[in-house]
Amino acid sequence: MKAMYPGSFDPITYGHLDVIQRALKIFDELWVVVMVNPKKKPLLPLERRLELIRELFENEPRVHVDNHDGLLVEYAKNRNIKIIVRGLRAVTDFQYELEMAIANKHLWPELETVFLMTDERYSFLSSSLVREVASMGGDVSRWVPANVLEALKELYGKGVL
Ligand code: PNS
């Protein structure tokens, strides 16, 4: 069975990678789709975010990396993917995720959203936290893979450890 894991991935973190690895135990193929969140202004350009994710999964043929500018259901319908995977951390994620899951189901009733509970190691981790710490020169190396660290260094200079 195939599923899709949509998100902003700005940047991709170990929390996202954990969700992807666990989703691969459940689904045969996973489409990681970088999408536009109209509520957020991205830090990394779309192409850079895609490139970083592609590098991480170049040896994993079951992961497909793509992007879509538009409705999530549009992409899902076009590819006939009926399962959305999302990670769930604290209770603060719940309202936002519920709203999206219900909206998407209204738009395409065949769609199901499946939530994977965060691994406790990453329960506090978010891309926005990584962006904030990196922008102020803090060490984010325990939260993001090496290629993402490099991308953040390029952006913020040598201050990022
Ligand atoms: O990583 P994020 O920012 O929490 O991901 C949110 C995302 C990109 C999945 C969401 O904003 C989205 O689906 N955007 C595409 C537009 C869309 O379909 N909106 C309707 C769903 S409520």
Residues whose N, C-alpha, C, O or C-beta is under 5 A from the ligand:
A	BS01	PNS	P6 G7 S8 F9 M35 V36 N37 P38 G70 L71 L72 V73 E99 M100 A103
